[in-house]
Amino acid sequence: MASRAQAEPLGAAVSGSKLAPAFREQTTATVVGRSSSTFELKNRVALMTGASRAIGKAISLALAEAGATVAVNYRERSGDAGGVAEAIRKSGGRAGSFGADVSLSTAVHSMIHDVEERLGPIDILVNNAGMAAARRLEDITEQDFDRAIAVNLKSAFLRTQAVLPGTWALGRIVNVSSMARARVSRRC
């Protein structure tokens, strides 16, 4: 009988990694799994979205350091994503880079198929892809808003739904959020 889903801090999922303390404190992440025991990453395949830079790059490197094979996802920054995958391979790990607009269902399913063909079944999904319009609220268009909802919310739903059949029994799904763009502007 399956136990109730429990949450673990990200540090528990990537125990033994050398994530900077400031990174750990500034990152909000929850691992949803079936037990509270330590989750072994060796020989697990992790799909890391938004992995070409910043938080995604740091988590990708930490997952690889802990023994996971990492699928480095990107939308536009193929060179950066390739660099992350290459850094993982140079350190003795296994990785590949996979381009996809994760806000589109067909692209998500195609990416997951490619990851599983090249690296194996996905055990870990890290929903990290996100975006924000760096403008004042009154300058954000409806198109900007729709794109942000598609990337920040809909895409996490699409990816999670797509990997559930393969990851739920023994895998983990991690949802990452960043406050990097959260700002309050005063208007008088």
C-alpha positions as CSV (number, residue, x, y, z in Angstrom):
1,M,0.0,0.0,0.0
2,A,1.4,3.4,-1.0
3,S,2.1,5.9,1.7
4,R,0.8,9.4,1.6
5,A,2.9,11.8,-0.6
6,Q,5.3,13.7,1.6
7,A,7.5,16.8,0.9
8,E,11.3,16.9,1.5
9,P,13.5,19.9,1.2
10,L,15.6,20.1,-2.0
11,G,18.7,19.6,0.0
12,A,17.5,16.1,1.0
13,A,17.0,15.2,-2.6
14,V,20.5,16.2,-3.6
15,S,22.3,15.4,-0.4
16,G,26.0,15.5,-0.5
17,S,26.0,18.2,-3.2
18,K,28.1,21.4,-2.9
19,L,25.2,23.8,-3.5
20,A,26.2,27.2,-2.1
21,P,24.4,28.1,1.2
22,A,23.0,31.3,-0.4
23,F,21.5,29.2,-3.2
24,R,19.9,26.8,-0.8
25,E,18.4,29.7,1.2
26,Q,17.1,31.5,-1.9
27,T,15.5,28.5,-3.6
28,T,12.1,27.3,-2.8
29,A,11.6,23.7,-3.9
30,T,9.5,20.7,-2.8
31,V,10.1,17.1,-3.8
32,V,6.9,15.2,-3.9
33,G,7.5,11.5,-3.3
34,R,6.1,8.4,-1.8
35,S,8.4,8.1,1.2
36,S,10.4,10.3,3.5
37,S,13.5,8.2,3.2
38,T,16.6,9.4,1.4
39,F,16.3,9.2,-2.4
40,E,19.4,7.7,-4.1
41,L,20.3,9.6,-7.2
42,K,22.9,7.2,-8.6
43,N,21.8,5.7,-11.9
44,R,18.6,7.8,-11.9
45,V,17.6,10.0,-14.9
46,A,16.6,13.6,-14.1
47,L,14.9,15.9,-16.6
48,M,15.8,19.4,-15.6
49,T,13.8,22.1,-17.3
50,G,15.2,25.6,-17.6
51,A,18.6,24.2,-17.1
52,S,20.8,26.4,-19.2
53,R,21.6,29.0,-16.5
54,A,21.1,30.3,-13.0
55,I,19.1,28.0,-10.6
56,G,18.6,25.3,-13.3
57,K,22.3,25.1,-14.1
58,A,23.2,24.9,-10.4
59,I,20.6,22.1,-9.7
60,S,21.7,20.2,-12.9
61,L,25.3,20.2,-11.7
62,A,24.3,19.2,-8.2
63,L,22.2,16.3,-9.5
64,A,25.1,15.1,-11.6
65,E,27.5,15.4,-8.7
66,A,25.1,13.2,-6.7
67,G,25.2,10.6,-9.4
68,A,22.1,11.3,-11.6
69,T,22.1,11.3,-15.3
70,V,20.8,14.8,-16.3
71,A,18.7,15.8,-19.3
72,V,19.4,19.5,-19.6
73,N,16.4,21.3,-21.1
74,Y,16.5,24.7,-22.8
75,R,14.2,26.7,-25.1
76,E,16.6,29.1,-26.8
77,R,20.0,28.9,-25.1
78,S,21.3,25.8,-26.8
79,G,25.0,26.8,-26.4
80,D,24.5,27.4,-22.6
81,A,22.6,24.1,-22.2
82,G,25.3,22.3,-24.2
83,G,27.9,23.8,-21.9
84,V,26.1,22.5,-18.8
85,A,25.8,19.0,-20.3
86,E,29.5,19.1,-21.3
87,A,30.6,20.2,-17.8
88,I,28.7,17.2,-16.4
89,R,30.3,14.8,-18.9
90,K,33.8,16.3,-18.2
91,S,33.3,15.6,-14.5
92,G,32.5,12.0,-15.2
93,G,28.7,12.2,-15.4
94,R,26.2,11.4,-18.1
95,A,24.1,14.2,-19.7
96,G,22.5,15.5,-22.8
97,S,20.8,18.7,-23.8
98,F,17.3,18.8,-25.1
99,G,15.6,21.8,-26.7
100,A,11.8,22.3,-26.3
101,D,9.3,25.0,-25.7
102,V,7.8,23.3,-22.6
103,S,4.6,25.4,-22.8
104,L,3.5,23.3,-25.8
105,S,2.1,19.8,-25.2
106,T,3.5,18.3,-28.4
107,A,7.0,19.7,-27.7
108,V,6.9,18.3,-24.1
109,H,5.9,14.8,-25.3
110,S,8.6,14.9,-28.0
111,M,11.2,16.0,-25.5
112,I,10.3,13.2,-23.1
113,H,10.4,10.6,-25.8
114,D,13.9,11.9,-26.9
115,V,15.2,11.9,-23.3
116,E,14.0,8.4,-22.7
117,E,15.5,7.2,-26.0
118,R,18.9,8.7,-25.3
119,L,19.2,8.5,-21.5
120,G,16.6,6.1,-20.3
121,P,13.3,6.3,-18.3
122,I,12.9,9.6,-16.4
123,D,13.0,9.0,-12.6
124,I,13.2,12.7,-11.6
125,L,11.4,15.7,-13.1
126,V,12.6,19.2,-12.0
127,N,10.0,21.8,-13.1
128,N,12.3,24.9,-13.1
129,A,11.5,26.6,-16.4
130,G,10.0,30.0,-15.8
131,M,9.9,33.6,-17.0
132,A,8.9,37.0,-16.0
133,A,8.3,40.3,-17.9
134,A,10.8,42.8,-16.6
135,R,8.4,45.7,-17.0
136,R,6.0,47.7,-14.9
137,L,2.6,46.1,-14.5
138,E,0.9,48.8,-16.7
139,D,3.4,48.0,-19.5
140,I,2.8,44.3,-19.6
141,T,0.5,43.2,-22.5
142,E,-2.1,40.5,-22.5
143,Q,0.3,38.5,-24.7
144,D,3.1,38.9,-22.2
145,F,0.7,37.7,-19.4
146,D,-0.5,34.7,-21.4
147,R,3.1,33.7,-22.2
148,A,4.1,34.0,-18.5
149,I,1.1,31.8,-17.5
150,A,1.9,29.3,-20.2
151,V,5.6,29.0,-19.2
152,N,5.3,29.3,-15.4
153,L,2.1,27.3,-14.8
154,K,0.8,25.4,-17.8
155,S,4.2,24.0,-18.7
156,A,4.7,22.5,-15.2
157,F,1.3,20.8,-15.5
158,L,2.1,19.4,-19.0
159,R,5.5,18.0,-17.9
160,T,4.2,16.5,-14.7
161,Q,1.3,14.9,-16.5
162,A,3.5,13.5,-19.2
163,V,6.0,11.9,-16.8
164,L,3.6,10.6,-14.2
165,P,3.1,7.1,-15.7
166,G,6.9,6.4,-15.5
167,T,8.0,8.4,-12.4
168,W,5.3,8.1,-9.8
169,A,6.1,4.6,-8.5
170,L,9.7,5.3,-7.6
171,G,10.5,8.7,-8.8
172,R,10.4,12.3,-7.7
173,I,8.9,15.5,-9.1
174,V,10.4,18.8,-7.9
175,N,8.8,22.2,-8.5
176,V,11.1,25.2,-8.2
177,S,10.1,28.8,-7.8
178,S,12.3,31.9,-7.8
179,M,11.7,35.3,-6.4
180,A,14.2,36.9,-8.7
181,R,11.7,39.0,-10.5
182,A,9.5,39.9,-7.5
183,R,9.5,43.6,-7.0
184,V,7.1,46.1,-5.6
185,S,7.0,49.5,-7.3
186,R,5.5,52.5,-5.6
187,R,3.3,54.8,-7.5
188,C,2.1,58.0,-6.0
